[in-house]
Amino acid sequence: MRALTWQGKRDVQIEEVPDPRIEKPDDIIVKVTSTGICGSDLHLYEVLGPYLDPGDILGHETMGMVVETGPEVTGVVVGDRVVIPFNISCNSCWMCSRGLQSQCETTQVTSMGTGAALFGYTKLYGQVPGGQAEFLRVPFGNTLPIKVPDGPPDDRFVYLSDVLPTAWQAVEYADILRGGSVTVVGLGPIGDMVTRIARLRGAGQVIGVDLVDARLERARRHGVTTLDLREHGKGVGDAVRDLTQGRGTDAVIDAVGLEAHGAPVAQAAQWATGFLPGKLARPLMEKAGVDRLGALLTGIDAVRRGGTLSISGVYGGAASPLPLLTMFDKQLQVRMGQANVWRWVDDIRPHLTDDDPLGVDGFATHHLPLREGPAAYATFQAKGDGMVKTLLKP
């Protein structure tokens, strides 16, 4: 089959690789019909190369058709249409039963000290082949796939794999009271969806921060008050306070993560580390790795005293300094973590209807064949061509 594979820093390629096969009795094989490029995939493209091997298949936002099942699979049948959560969870262990599928005890990558395995996401999370391919082997065929109905286009449902539950959890963790206020830092796919969910769930004031014209305009069309980082720079917090009676918003959601703008020293360190051989780079990242904290520091500044900071952007630095004095003095609550996909599926499903309150049917800015995946990664990283969300079609 054809698959999009990592070959090196800023180098992904389409290759012919062996078809996946049933390995355990409860495995299924899915013929992929849509697979997204996620903002966190860019961390693999740019920063996390020390945890990848050439040939690793990328991708963790996948849906398709069941084409083969193991002998113990009864939860789905050949021909079922399914979405595959990005975290690989058994849905029966102690953690999963408490809605913490991202910490699944059956698939925790204990050798790396990390949580549940993820599709297509480095040795840190199990080095499991991903879904930017023609076919995908899916474990836990009775409990992991999300069955969806025939009829509506893939765009209606594919975001259940990651974008929707990640954004929903970010809003849930932000704990915004009805009529309350929130600032969303970063208006890429997750941040954009966060603004929509926050408004759907009753936020009275939603402020979005970014520096890409297309993303700012897209958010404005959905009723978001936008702040251009290029205009405000380190004064974003002041601008937010100007919009909120001098206090700041009740919550801030960081939808950017470790590759934020505005930290040239940390950026240079990440860049240099990415070119080191893996055996040298990995210990450095694990002991002294520093994230670019521009988005997080903006959030700490912009949130009101006694407010909540919700972090959905991916961070990977082991030694990133935080302004704990300020966080303590402002009495902030902080919640973060990988989304627990299945925890939120039943909350989200009622909004995936023909009236489309979240705008999922038109959420993707680009639909491209899988063969154009390498070019799409380059465009997405450069924030070019108005690209916010791309779906690849194998």
C-alpha positions as CSV (number, residue, x, y, z in Angstrom):
1,M,0.0,0.0,0.0
2,R,1.0,3.7,-0.2
3,A,1.7,5.5,3.0
4,L,3.1,8.9,4.0
5,T,6.4,8.3,5.9
6,W,8.8,10.3,7.9
7,Q,12.3,10.4,6.4
8,G,14.0,13.2,8.3
9,K,13.6,16.8,9.5
10,R,11.1,18.5,7.1
11,D,11.2,15.4,4.9
12,V,8.1,13.3,4.5
13,Q,7.5,11.0,1.5
14,I,5.0,8.7,-0.1
15,E,6.3,5.1,-0.1
16,E,5.1,1.7,-0.9
17,V,5.0,-0.3,2.3
18,P,3.6,-3.7,3.3
19,D,-0.2,-3.9,3.9
20,P,-1.1,-4.2,7.5
21,R,-2.4,-7.5,8.7
22,I,-4.4,-9.0,11.6
23,E,-2.0,-9.6,14.4
24,K,-4.3,-10.2,17.4
25,P,-7.7,-11.8,17.5
26,D,-9.5,-8.5,18.2
27,D,-7.7,-6.4,15.5
28,I,-9.5,-4.9,12.5
29,I,-8.2,-3.6,9.2
30,V,-9.7,-0.3,8.0
31,K,-9.5,1.0,4.4
32,V,-8.8,4.7,5.0
33,T,-11.2,7.1,3.3
34,S,-10.1,10.4,5.0
35,T,-7.1,11.2,7.1
36,G,-6.2,14.6,8.5
37,I,-2.9,16.5,8.9
38,C,-2.9,17.7,12.5
39,G,-1.0,20.7,14.0
40,S,0.8,18.3,16.2
41,D,2.1,16.4,13.1
42,L,4.2,19.5,12.5
43,H,6.1,18.8,15.7
44,L,7.2,15.5,14.1
45,Y,8.1,17.4,10.9
46,E,10.2,20.0,12.8
47,V,11.2,19.1,16.4
48,L,10.6,15.5,17.4
49,G,12.7,13.7,14.8
50,P,15.0,12.1,17.5
51,Y,12.0,9.9,18.4
52,L,11.3,8.7,14.8
53,D,12.9,6.3,12.4
54,P,12.9,6.7,8.6
55,G,9.9,4.9,7.2
56,D,7.6,5.5,10.2
57,I,4.0,6.0,9.0
58,L,2.5,9.3,10.2
59,G,-1.1,10.3,10.9
60,H,-3.6,10.0,13.7
61,E,-6.8,11.5,12.4
62,T,-8.4,8.6,10.5
63,M,-11.7,7.2,9.3
64,G,-12.7,4.6,6.8
65,M,-14.4,1.3,6.1
66,V,-13.8,-2.0,8.0
67,V,-12.5,-4.5,5.4
68,E,-11.2,-7.3,7.7
69,T,-11.8,-8.4,11.3
70,G,-10.1,-10.8,13.7
71,P,-11.8,-13.9,15.0
72,E,-12.8,-12.3,18.3
73,V,-14.3,-9.1,16.9
74,T,-18.1,-8.7,17.4
75,G,-18.3,-4.9,17.9
76,V,-18.0,-4.1,14.2
77,V,-18.4,-6.0,10.9
78,V,-16.9,-5.7,7.5
79,G,-18.5,-2.7,5.7
80,D,-19.0,-0.6,8.9
81,R,-18.0,3.0,8.6
82,V,-15.7,3.9,11.6
83,V,-13.7,6.8,13.0
84,I,-10.5,5.8,14.9
85,P,-9.5,7.8,18.0
86,F,-6.0,9.0,18.0
87,N,-5.3,7.5,21.4
88,I,-5.2,3.7,21.5
89,S,-7.2,2.7,24.5
90,C,-8.8,-0.6,25.6
91,N,-11.9,1.2,27.1
92,S,-12.0,-1.4,29.9
93,C,-9.0,-0.7,32.3
94,W,-9.1,1.4,35.5
95,M,-8.1,4.6,33.7
96,C,-10.4,4.1,30.7
97,S,-13.3,3.4,33.0
98,R,-12.8,6.8,34.6
99,G,-12.7,8.6,31.2
100,L,-9.0,8.8,31.0
101,Q,-8.4,7.0,27.8
102,S,-5.2,9.0,27.1
103,Q,-3.8,7.2,30.2
104,C,-5.0,3.7,29.3
105,E,-3.1,1.2,31.5
106,T,-3.3,-1.5,28.8
107,T,-1.3,0.6,26.2
108,Q,0.8,2.9,28.4
109,V,4.3,3.2,27.0
110,T,6.0,2.4,30.2
111,S,9.4,2.1,28.6
112,M,9.2,5.8,27.9
113,G,7.3,6.8,31.0
114,T,4.4,8.1,28.9
115,G,0.6,7.6,28.6
116,A,-1.5,5.6,26.2
117,A,0.0,4.7,22.8
118,L,-0.9,6.9,19.9
119,F,-1.3,6.2,16.2
120,G,1.6,7.6,14.1
121,Y,3.3,9.5,16.9
122,T,6.9,8.5,17.6
123,K,8.7,6.1,20.0
124,L,7.4,8.3,22.9
125,Y,4.0,6.9,22.2
126,G,4.6,3.4,21.0
127,Q,5.8,3.9,17.4
128,V,2.5,2.6,16.1
129,P,2.0,2.9,12.3
130,G,-0.4,5.8,11.6
131,G,-3.3,6.5,9.3
132,Q,-1.9,8.6,6.5
133,A,-2.0,5.5,4.4
134,E,-4.4,3.4,2.4
135,F,-5.0,0.9,5.2
136,L,-4.7,0.9,9.0
137,R,-4.5,-1.9,11.5
138,V,-6.6,-1.0,14.5
139,P,-6.4,-2.9,17.8
140,F,-9.3,-3.3,20.3
141,G,-11.7,-3.7,17.4
142,N,-14.7,-4.2,19.8
143,T,-14.1,-1.1,21.9
144,L,-11.9,1.5,20.1
145,P,-13.6,2.3,16.8
146,I,-16.4,4.9,16.7
147,K,-19.2,3.6,14.4
148,V,-20.8,6.4,12.4
149,P,-23.7,6.2,9.9
150,D,-23.6,6.0,6.2
151,G,-24.7,9.0,4.2
152,P,-23.1,12.3,5.3
153,P,-19.6,13.1,4.0
154,D,-16.5,12.1,5.9
155,D,-16.1,15.7,6.9
156,R,-19.1,15.3,9.2
157,F,-17.4,12.7,11.4
158,V,-13.6,12.5,10.8
159,Y,-12.9,15.2,13.4
160,L,-14.1,12.8,16.1
161,S,-10.7,11.3,15.8
162,D,-8.9,14.3,17.4
163,V,-10.0,17.9,16.6
164,L,-13.5,17.7,18.2
165,P,-12.6,15.9,21.4
166,T,-9.4,17.9,21.9
167,A,-11.2,21.2,21.5
168,W,-14.2,20.0,23.6
169,Q,-11.9,18.9,26.4
170,A,-10.0,22.2,26.2
171,V,-13.3,24.1,26.7
172,E,-14.4,21.7,29.5
173,Y,-11.2,22.2,31.3
174,A,-11.4,26.0,30.9
175,D,-14.6,25.8,33.1
176,I,-16.2,28.9,31.5
177,L,-19.5,29.9,33.1
178,R,-22.4,30.6,30.8
179,G,-22.0,34.2,29.7
180,G,-18.3,34.2,30.7
181,S,-15.2,35.1,28.7
182,V,-12.3,33.2,27.2
183,T,-9.2,34.0,25.2
184,V,-8.0,31.4,22.7
185,V,-4.3,31.7,21.9
186,G,-3.7,30.2,18.4
187,L,-6.4,29.9,15.8
188,G,-5.1,26.8,13.9
189,P,-7.5,23.8,13.6
190,I,-7.8,23.2,17.4
191,G,-8.0,26.8,18.4
192,D,-10.6,27.6,15.7
193,M,-12.8,24.7,16.8
194,V,-12.3,25.7,20.4
195,T,-13.8,29.1,19.7
196,R,-16.8,27.5,18.0
197,I,-17.4,25.1,20.9
198,A,-17.0,27.8,23.5
199,R,-19.7,29.9,21.8
200,L,-21.9,26.8,21.4
201,R,-21.6,26.1,25.1
202,G,-22.6,29.6,26.1
203,A,-19.4,31.7,26.4
204,G,-20.5,35.4,26.2
205,Q,-17.1,36.7,25.0
206,V,-14.6,34.8,22.9
207,I,-11.3,36.5,22.0
208,G,-8.9,34.8,19.5
209,V,-5.2,35.5,19.1
210,D,-3.1,34.7,16.0
211,L,-0.8,36.3,13.4
212,V,-2.1,34.7,10.2
213,D,-4.6,36.8,8.2
214,A,-6.6,33.8,6.9
215,R,-7.0,32.4,10.4
216,L,-8.0,35.7,12.0
217,E,-10.6,36.3,9.2
218,R,-12.0,32.8,9.6
219,A,-12.5,33.3,13.3
220,R,-14.1,36.7,12.8
221,R,-16.6,35.1,10.5
222,H,-17.7,33.0,13.4
223,G,-18.2,35.8,15.8
224,V,-14.8,35.9,17.5
225,T,-13.1,39.1,18.6
226,T,-9.6,38.8,17.2
227,L,-6.3,40.2,18.2
228,D,-3.4,40.2,15.7
229,L,-0.2,39.2,17.5
230,R,1.8,41.1,14.9
231,E,0.1,44.3,16.1
232,H,0.1,43.7,19.8
233,G,3.2,41.6,20.4
234,K,3.9,41.3,24.1
235,G,0.9,43.6,24.8
236,V,-1.7,41.0,24.1
237,G,-2.5,40.8,27.8
238,D,-3.1,44.5,27.9
239,A,-5.4,44.3,24.9
240,V,-7.4,41.5,26.5
241,R,-7.7,43.6,29.7
242,D,-8.9,46.5,27.6
243,L,-11.7,44.3,26.4
244,T,-12.7,42.9,29.8
245,Q,-13.0,45.9,32.2
246,G,-9.3,45.6,33.1
247,R,-9.4,42.1,34.5
248,G,-8.6,39.7,31.8
249,T,-10.8,36.8,30.6
250,D,-12.2,34.2,32.9
251,A,-10.2,31.5,31.1
252,V,-7.4,31.3,28.5
253,I,-6.9,28.2,26.3
254,D,-3.4,27.7,24.9
255,A,-3.9,25.9,21.5
256,V,-0.3,26.5,20.3
257,G,2.2,24.5,22.3
258,L,5.9,24.0,22.1
259,E,6.6,25.8,18.8
260,A,5.1,29.2,19.7
261,H,6.4,32.4,18.0
262,G,8.6,34.9,19.9
263,A,11.2,32.7,21.6
264,P,14.3,32.9,19.3
265,V,16.7,31.3,21.8
266,A,14.5,28.3,22.4
267,Q,13.7,28.1,18.7
268,A,17.4,27.9,17.9
269,A,17.9,25.2,20.5
270,Q,15.0,23.1,19.1
271,W,16.3,23.6,15.5
272,A,19.8,22.5,16.4
273,T,18.7,19.5,18.4
274,G,16.6,18.4,15.5
275,F,19.7,17.9,13.4
276,L,21.7,15.9,16.0
277,P,21.8,12.1,15.7
278,G,19.0,10.5,17.7
279,K,21.3,8.9,20.3
280,L,22.6,12.4,21.1
281,A,19.4,14.4,20.7
282,R,17.1,12.2,22.8
283,P,19.0,12.5,26.1
284,L,19.3,16.2,25.6
285,M,15.6,16.7,25.0
286,E,14.7,14.5,27.9
287,K,17.0,16.2,30.4
288,A,17.3,19.8,29.2
289,G,14.7,20.3,26.4
290,V,13.1,23.8,26.5
291,D,9.8,24.7,24.8
292,R,9.0,28.0,23.2
293,L,6.7,29.4,25.8
294,G,5.3,32.5,24.0
295,A,1.7,31.2,23.9
296,L,1.7,29.9,27.5
297,L,3.2,33.1,28.9
298,T,0.6,35.1,27.0
299,G,-2.1,33.0,28.5
300,I,-0.7,33.5,32.0
301,D,-0.7,37.2,31.5
302,A,-4.2,37.5,29.8
303,V,-6.2,35.4,32.2
304,R,-7.9,37.2,35.1
305,R,-6.9,36.6,38.7
306,G,-8.6,33.5,40.0
307,G,-9.1,32.3,36.4
308,T,-8.3,29.1,34.6
309,L,-5.6,28.2,32.1
310,S,-6.5,25.3,29.9
311,I,-3.6,23.8,27.8
312,S,-4.3,21.7,24.7
313,G,-1.2,22.6,22.8
314,V,1.5,19.9,22.9
315,Y,4.6,20.6,25.1
316,G,7.6,18.4,25.2
317,G,10.4,20.2,27.1
318,A,11.7,18.7,30.3
319,A,13.2,21.9,31.6
320,S,10.9,24.6,30.5
321,P,10.9,27.5,33.1
322,L,7.5,28.7,34.3
323,P,6.7,31.9,36.2
324,L,5.4,30.1,39.2
325,L,5.4,33.2,41.4
326,T,3.0,34.9,39.0
327,M,0.8,31.8,38.6
328,F,0.6,31.4,42.4
329,D,0.0,35.1,43.0
330,K,-2.8,35.2,40.4
331,Q,-4.3,32.1,42.0
332,L,-4.6,30.3,38.6
333,Q,-6.1,26.9,38.1
334,V,-4.3,24.9,35.4
335,R,-5.6,21.9,33.5
336,M,-3.9,20.2,30.6
337,G,-3.3,16.9,28.8
338,Q,-4.0,14.7,25.8
339,A,-7.7,14.5,24.9
340,N,-9.5,11.5,26.2
341,V,-11.4,10.9,22.9
342,W,-14.1,8.4,24.0
343,R,-14.8,10.5,27.1
344,W,-16.4,13.2,25.0
345,V,-17.9,11.3,22.0
346,D,-21.4,11.1,23.4
347,D,-21.4,14.9,24.2
348,I,-20.3,15.8,20.7
349,R,-22.4,13.5,18.6
350,P,-25.7,15.5,19.0
351,H,-24.0,18.4,17.3
352,L,-23.0,16.5,14.2
353,T,-26.3,17.1,12.4
354,D,-27.5,18.5,9.1
355,D,-27.8,22.0,10.6
356,D,-24.1,21.7,11.5
357,P,-23.8,24.2,14.4
358,L,-20.0,23.7,14.6
359,G,-19.4,24.1,10.9
360,V,-17.7,20.7,10.5
361,D,-18.9,20.1,7.0
362,G,-16.9,23.1,5.8
363,F,-14.1,23.0,8.3
364,A,-11.4,21.7,6.0
365,T,-9.7,24.3,3.8
366,H,-8.1,21.7,1.6
367,H,-9.0,18.2,0.3
368,L,-6.0,16.6,-1.4
369,P,-5.0,13.2,-2.6
370,L,-2.6,11.3,-0.4
371,R,0.2,11.7,-3.0
372,E,0.2,15.4,-2.3
373,G,0.8,14.9,1.4
374,P,4.5,16.0,1.4
375,A,3.6,19.3,-0.3
376,A,0.7,19.8,2.1
377,Y,3.0,19.4,5.1
378,A,5.3,22.1,3.7
379,T,2.4,24.4,3.0
380,F,0.9,23.8,6.5
381,Q,4.1,24.5,8.3
382,A,4.6,27.7,6.3
383,K,1.0,28.7,7.0
384,G,0.6,29.3,3.3
385,D,-2.4,29.2,0.9
386,G,-4.9,29.9,3.6
387,M,-4.4,26.3,4.9
388,V,-6.0,25.6,8.3
389,K,-7.1,22.1,7.9
390,T,-6.2,19.5,5.3
391,L,-7.9,16.1,4.7
392,L,-6.0,13.6,2.6
393,K,-7.8,11.1,0.5
394,P,-5.8,7.9,-0.1
